[in-house]
Amino acid sequence: MRLEQLQAFLAIADSGSFQQAARQCGVTQSTISRQIQALEADLGVELFHRNTHAKLTLGGERLLPRVRKICQEWQVATQELVDLMAGKQPELCIASIHSLCASYLPPVLQKFCRDYPEVQLRVTSLGSDRALKVLKDGLVDLAIVMNNRFLTTGREMVVEVLYEEPIEVLTAANHPLAQYERIPWSELVRYPQVVFKDGYGMQRLVQDKFERLEATLHAALEVNTLDAFRGVVRQGELIALLPTSALVESRHDTTLAVRPLANNPIDNSGLTRRVVMVTTQDRLQIPPIKHFWELVLENIPPQSKEQRSAS
């Protein structure tokens, strides 16, 4: 049983004529007749009385409402696909790590909303692991996360590196570590920290670094928002290791201090994280998703006036 057979059946039932149905379907009358004969053979029942007018049999009358519903559903489905490929989708769902939502992402969101006013943009702040999970589950169209090569592998995945940024130390303005221009690791490891909750890429990054240095990470408190980090650190005792993009507001807060880390004593390297944008091959064919992808590539990280002039 094929769709064109059902469409032929519906055309004959509506017009009452094999000849008119053939014109409506854009085929010859003999083709319409063969389609109905094949359909009747599959079903084991005659569907029309072959008189002057093609009148439905009892079996044809029973079948008609079902076929009409099938053809209507097919028409709706194909139109939805046409609209999708034309960029006519009701919403675009993005998952992003907190630091980008608070710093680099807002101008991109504004530009997208101007370019696609009919598409509702939904943005959710999530940790990297959770953001990639909802992307793979099809709950979001695109994710901006901290790179994790174990979670972004897969032939269907498209991964674009956006930038790499240093990890810095957030302290209260009167904290002993605030006296350093660059904080030595030997001093850093002495103080208790406020850290991201488990499931966040930053939490793993910091923990792995301490393990490589054979040092103990004194994680006194776990939080999952930048406001919470600032509020806790401001109290004066705890410190936090955060990426540069998460410290934009902190730099303007006189009760807080932001200091770079000195290179570690083992391999003389710093601590950085890589931020990537991830989606799937099929989603990049959809105009609004592709446009958002291109906006992010053009605007994140933000360029200085000198960089824009050079480019």
N, C-alpha and C positions, 0 to 999 in steps of 0.2 A: 504494500500500500504506500503510495507516494502522495506528496502534498498537491501536485498538479492534478491528480485524480480527484481529490477532495474539492479542489477549486473548480474543476469542471462540473462535478456533481452540483455544487452550490449555484453555479452560473445557470445550469439547465433548470434547476428547481425554481430560481428567481425569474427567469425569462420565459419558461414554459416551452422552450424551443432549442433543439440541438444546434440549429443553424445560427440563431442569435447568440447562443453561448459560445460558439466557435469564434464569431466576430469579436465578442467581448474579451475572450482569452487570447486572441491574436493567433489562432491556429486554424487548420482546416476542419471541416465537419467530420471527415473520416478519422482525424486524430482524436477529436472529442469522443466519437463513438468507440474507438479502441480503448480510450482511457476508462470509460464507463464500463465496458465489457470486462476489462481487467479488474476493476474495482468489484464488480458483481461476482466475478470468479473468486476473488479473495474472500469475500464475505459469504458466498454461497447463497445469495438471495438476489432476485431482480429488484431494481430500484425504481424503474419507470415502466409505465404502460406505453408501448410504442404505438400511439395513435396519431391523429393529426396534431395534437398537442402532447408534449411530453408530460404526462401526469404521474405524480409519485405513487408508487405502490404503498402498501401498509408498512413494509420494511423501510422504504425510502422516507416515509413520514417520521418514523421512529429515529432514523439516522440524522435527519435534517438539523434539528437544534444542536446536536453534538458537533456536526461538521461546521455549522455556522460559528460555534464557539471556538473550535480549533483554528479556523481561518482568521477570526478576529484576533485571537491571541498571537498568531503568527505575524499578523500585520502590525500589532503593537510592538512585538519583540523586534522585528526588523527596523521599525521606525526608531526605536530606542537606540539601536546600534548605529543607525545613520546619524542620529543626534549626537551620540557619544563621540564618534569620529569627527564630527563637525565642531566639537567643543561645546555642545549644548548640554552640559551636565549641571545638576542642581547644586552640587557642593564639591569642595576640594578639601581633603582632610590631611593635615600635616602633624607629625609628631616631632618634637625638637627638645634637645637638652635645655635645661633651665637657663644657662648662661646666655645662650643665643636669643631666647625669648625675651630676656631682659635687656639685651644690648644691641646686637647686630641685626636681628630679624625684623623689628617693627617697621623700618623704612621699606623693606622688601614687601611686607604685607600691604602697606599703603599703596605702593605702586601696582601690585597685582589687583587690588580692589578697584583701582581706577581703570585698569585695562580690561578687567572682566567683571563689571558691576553686577551681572546677572548670576554669577557663581558665588555661592555663600562659602566663605573661607572659615574652616574650623581648625584651630591650632590647639594642640595639647602639649603641655610641658611634662616630659617623662624622662626617667633615667634611660641610658643607652640600651640596656638589655630589654627593658619593657617596650621601648620605642621600636626596636627591631622585631620584637615578637608580634606587636600589633600590625606591623607592616607585612610580615609573612602570613599573618592570619587574614589579611585583606581588609583590615579595619581602617587603615590609613593609606594614602596614596604615595606618601614620600616621608622619609625620616632623615633628620640631621642629628648625627650622633658622634660620640667618641669612637674612633676606629677600634674594631675588634675583628681581626681577620677570621676568627672561628665562627663569628655570627653573620658575616657579610659574604661568605662564600656561597656559590651556587650559580649555575649557568644563567639562570634567569635574572640574577641581580646585576644592577649597574651601580658602581661605586665611584664617586668623584671626590678626590681630596680637595678640601676647601682651604685649609691652612694648618699650620703647626704653631703652637703657642707655648710659652714658658709657664711653668707652675711657680707661683709666688706665695709669700707668707703673709697672712693677714693677722695682725695683732691689735691689741688696744694701744692707743697712743702712748700710754705710760708703761707699757710692758718692757721688761729688760731687753728683749730681742729687737725692739724698735731703735735701739742705739746703733745697730749695725747698718752699714750701707749695703752689704751683702751678707746674709746670715749663714754662718758656717753650719754644716751638718752636725758637727760635734756638739754645737749649742742647741740646735733645733731638736735633737732627739731627747733632750732633757725635759721637755715640757709636754704636758698632756694636750691632746688635740680634740677638736670637734670635727667629725668626719661625716661624709655622706653615708646613707644607709646601704646595706648590702644590696647588690643588684645594680649599683651605679658604677660606671667605668672608672670614675675618679677614685672611688674607694679601693678598687683593685689595683689601680696604678700606684697609689701611695703605699699600700700594703706590700706590693711586690718590690718597690724601691727599698723599703725598710728591711725586707728579708735579704735582699742582695747586699745591703750594708751590714748585715748581721746585727741589726739594731731592733729594739722592741718599740712598736708603735703603741703609745699610751692613748688609746681611743676612749676618752672619758664620756663622750656624748655623740649620738648619731642624729642628724637632722636631714631634711631633704629640700629646703628652700634657701635661697640666698639671703632673704630677710632674716631667717633664723640664724644663719651663720653670723651675720653682722650683729644681731642682737646678743648672741651668746658671747662672741669675742669681745664686744664692747664692755662686758662686765670686768675684764682685766686679767683673768687667769688662763683661759684656754686660748690656743692659737689654731689656725686652720691653713691647710695647703689648698690653694684654689688657682684655677687657670686665669690668665690675664683678662679674658672676656667677662669673667664673673666678678671682676673687681672694679668695674667702671665707676659705680656709685661710691664704693669704699674710698676711692682716691680723693673724693671731694668731702669726705666726712672727717672733721677735725678730731673726733674721738677715736678714730682708727688710724692704723699705719699699715702701709703695704711695702714690703721689702722683697727684693729679688733674692734667690738662693745662690750661694757660692757653689761652684762645681764640687761634686762629691769626691772624696779622697781616693776612691778605688780606681775609677777610670777617668777621672777629671772631666766628667760630663755633667750637664745640667739635667733638669727634669722637665720634660715637655709632654704635651699630648697632641694627638692629631685628630682633627675634626673632619668628618666625611659626610657626604650626602648620598642617600641610598634610595633607589626605587627599583622597579622591575622593567624589563625590556618592553613588555606590552603597554605598561602605563606611559612610557615615554612617547608613545605614538598618539596620545590624547593631547590636543592642543593646549588646554589650560594647564595640564601637568607639565608639559614641555616648556611652556612659557614661564611657569614658576621656577622650574629648574634653571632656566637661562637667567632669570632675574637674580637668583641666588649666586650663580657663578659670576655675574657682573658686579655684584654689590657686597659680597661677603668673602673676605673681611673688607671693611670700608677702606677706601684708598685716601691717602692724604692729598692735599692740593698739589703737592709736588709730584706725587705718583700719577695723578690724573693728567697733569700737564705733560709729563714724560710719555704717557701713553697716547 
